[in-house]
Amino acid sequence: MNTSTESSVLRTLRYDLPASLVVFLIAVPLSLGIAMAAGAPLASGLIAAVAGGIVAGWLGGSSVQVSGPTASLVVVIAGLVQTYGWRATCVITILAGGLQVLLGAFKAARAALAVSPAVVHGMLAGVGIIIALAQLHVVLGGSPQHSALANLLQLPGQILDMHGHKVMVGVLTVTVLLVWERLPKHVRTVPAPLAALLVAAGTAWVFNWSVTRIDLTGAITSWAPPELPAGDWQNIAGAVLLIALVAGAESLLCCVAVDGMHRGSRADLDRELTGQGVANMVSGVLGGLPVAGVIVRSTTNLRAGARTHWSAILHGVWVLLFALCLGWTIKFIPMEALAALLVFIGIRTISLGHVRKVHGHNEVPVYLVTLTGVILVGLAEGVLAGLALAALLALRRLTRVTVDKREEPNGRVHATVSGSLTFIGVPRLTQELRTIPAGAVVDLDLNIDFMDNAAFDAIHSWRMDHERLGGAVTIDELHDEWYTLAASGARMSPAKSPPKPAGHWWLPWTHRRRPDAITTAIDCQLTRGADEFHRRTAPLVRPIFTQLATKQQPTHLFITCADSRLVPSLITSSGPGDLFTVRNIGNLVPCAGSDPGDDSVAAAIEYATRVLTVHTITVCGHSGCGAMAALLSGPAATAELPQLQRWLRHGDPSLTMLEQGAEAGRERTEGEHDSALDALCRLNVQQQLENLRTYRKVDEQVETGQLKLVGLYFDIASARVHVVPPRTPGVPAATTPVPPE
């Protein structure tokens, strides 16, 4: 046996085996309860648990998801059993599994994730309420009615005529389920459903209560082949489609949710859907319920320490051994206890956490419509109603437009149009624009992601009329150039977004307004920029800054020029927390112990290498650098700037690299000067990289490979970033453009 195999076996014995036993203890009572609620043979729940555990666990694409019978299909299965009979329902399960295999083969799994969570949660809550209402009658000693509404109407009479011992068993079961989570941790190693059934069964046996018993004698081994359903094949095809889609969607959504709870390999959704389909086919052939990935068993499996799919497989093996060898023990479980367990599970599906989530996204109407439709009409009808409402609300959001207007102190009107501009929003748009006084100077910001022809005509017509009456309109598109391209007559495919303009959220202030619109009060412009940040950008980046609030962990020290045209985050596509930045005139790095000294840059280097342990130090220069131009022009250029003149002495070695002796001070033509300046800017980057090696800690880390020194050169005119290699003595400076992605 090789080392990798030994490691796999040890990992299974250490983590997956104990987890499989925990899941097994939960799966048995839940499988029995779901089968009872669906009106199916009780053994069908255990068969589905075996098929889901072994087949879906082996063939599925998730390492920790556990599959088995699901409560979400109880209503559908109950209706099919009443209409076609159990053996015909098994054929429908087989066909649904085949459809899932087909969908998985065509890579359609991702499409299931497009279902609104509000619809899914509303469906599960509706099914939970239906189960709870039906099983509450069993707890009270009666029989469930044919619909949720009938169960609700008959409930008062059932309460008045309830049977004592049966009700006591149900109350005892629910009580144990409620208090179990509050007991000490070592007690809670026994799953709550199993503990509740054991307490209820033991109490009923000790006091000899009159309860309804469950008998599985011969149910597992007595197999009858499925039979074709007789009836309208359109309804049968609809049932096949409904089971395949509901079970598949629940499995995939559960798969995605569980993926976010562990650090192991991510699930292959198409493979998972195929595995679920094969498990459903096997379960149907053997006489079991439909199978789906179940969140309760999957999260329990994960919390119990499962690492691989062996936990799910072994749990199926334990269920099979229990059904074959210990199935006779189930007769000690009162049916009322199982019904009480289902009532508890049904009520728990109404999660306040889910309601808060959908409320945060304004999707409570979708949740309520789905829930109400499932309860009053049916599962398929309720889901379709929820999906239709979700689509309508999404369409409304996509076509919603907002217009914000304010009059500035200088008399100008600043208007911002946000949203998607379609013909639906034209009436509101034109109404708001017409309230702007005639003759006003207007700055119109279009913060939009789409504009159709009707919206363009509305804005363009208003603009023409406003300017004809003596006003002025400046239109600034903050994202895509929808208006500009339409006004220029360019043809644009509706399926493609227009190219990005030069302007974006980082567009310089001087390019956001016409020159006469620039305020002379800089603090006012800064305040306005801060307001814009709070309104547009802060909500998007707040989660990132929340994570960074307590500690910074940059991987790069970025030393660059203080020139206002050079924006490090822009040219490196970096964000908050990525760069530890030092900016000074000329992107200079004074040598260690140099005179005049500079503790600012040295302190940053020391902190970056010893505390932050950065991996890279980058020196970034740029074209047209004023500091390098001053060096080329000689001391006279900085005669009246003594502090700057003293600082630029750190750039003298760069100048020496360019020219020697009297050549540095010779008069140059304009073309020669620009060429020399460009070369000096590049050479200066190489010189500063050499200066970094004068710091002992930097030199040591570079030698050991812990630290890398990188040179960059930004050509402002072409907006291109070039890599500057370290200097080789006697070889002129060269640059390598950064290749595009």
HELIX and SHEET records of a PDB file:
HELIX    1   1 THR A    3  ARG A   11  1                                   9    
HELIX    2   2 THR A   12  ASP A   16  3                                   5    
HELIX    3   3 LEU A   17  ALA A   37  1                                  21    
HELIX    4   4 LEU A   42  ALA A   51  1                                  10    
HELIX    5   5 GLY A   52  ALA A   56  3                                   5    
HELIX    6   6 GLY A   57  LEU A   59  1                                   3    
HELIX    7   7 ALA A   71  LEU A   73  5                                   3    
HELIX    8   8 VAL A   74  TYR A   84  1                                  11    
HELIX    9   9 TRP A   86  ALA A  105  1                                  20    
HELIX   10  10 ALA A  109  ALA A  114  5                                   6    
HELIX   11  11 PRO A  117  VAL A  139  1                                  23    
HELIX   12  12 ALA A  148  LEU A  160  1                                  13    
HELIX   13  13 GLY A  164  TRP A  180  1                                  17    
HELIX   14  14 VAL A  187  THR A  189  5                                   3    
HELIX   15  15 ALA A  192  VAL A  206  1                                  15    
HELIX   16  16 TRP A  233  ASP A  259  1                                  27    
HELIX   17  17 LEU A  269  LEU A  286  1                                  18    
HELIX   18  18 ILE A  295  ARG A  303  1                                   9    
HELIX   19  19 TRP A  310  CYS A  325  1                                  16    
HELIX   20  20 GLY A  327  PHE A  332  5                                   6    
HELIX   21  21 MET A  335  ARG A  348  1                                  14    
HELIX   22  22 LEU A  352  GLY A  360  1                                   9    
HELIX   23  23 VAL A  364  LEU A  376  1                                  13    
HELIX   24  24 LEU A  379  LEU A  398  1                                  20    
HELIX   25  25 PHE A  423  GLY A  425  5                                   3    
HELIX   26  26 VAL A  426  LEU A  433  1                                   8    
HELIX   27  27 ASN A  453  ARG A  468  1                                  16    
HELIX   28  28 TRP A  482  ALA A  487  1                                   6    
HELIX   29  29 TRP A  509  HIS A  511  5                                   3    
HELIX   30  30 PRO A  515  ALA A  517  5                                   3    
HELIX   31  31 ILE A  522  GLU A  532  1                                  11    
HELIX   32  32 PHE A  533  THR A  537  3                                   5    
HELIX   33  33 ALA A  538  LEU A  548  1                                  11    
HELIX   34  34 PRO A  568  THR A  572  1                                   5    
HELIX   35  35 ASP A  599  ARG A  610  1                                  12    
HELIX   36  36 GLY A  626  SER A  633  1                                   8    
HELIX   37  37 PRO A  635  THR A  638  5                                   4    
HELIX   38  38 PRO A  642  TRP A  647  1                                   6    
HELIX   39  39 LEU A  648  GLY A  651  5                                   4    
HELIX   40  40 ASP A  652  LEU A  658  1                                   7    
HELIX   41  41 GLY A  661  GLY A  665  5                                   5    
HELIX   42  42 GLU A  670  LEU A  692  1                                  23    
HELIX   43  43 ARG A  696  THR A  704  1                                   9    
SHEET    1   A 2 SER A  67  PRO A  69  0                                        
SHEET    2   A 2 VAL A 291  GLY A 293 -1                                        
SHEET    1   B 4 VAL A 401  GLU A 407  0                                        
SHEET    2   B 4 VAL A 413  LEU A 421 -1                                        
SHEET    3   B 4 VAL A 441  MET A 451  1                                        
SHEET    4   B 4 ALA A 472  GLU A 477  1                                        
SHEET    1   C 6 LEU A 579  ASN A 584  0                                        
SHEET    2   C 6 HIS A 556  CYS A 561  1                                        
SHEET    3   C 6 THR A 616  HIS A 622  1                                        
SHEET    4   C 6 LYS A 708  ASP A 715  1                                        
SHEET    5   C 6 ARG A 720  VAL A 724 -1                                        
SHEET    6   C 6 THR A 736  PRO A 737 -1                                        
END                                                                             
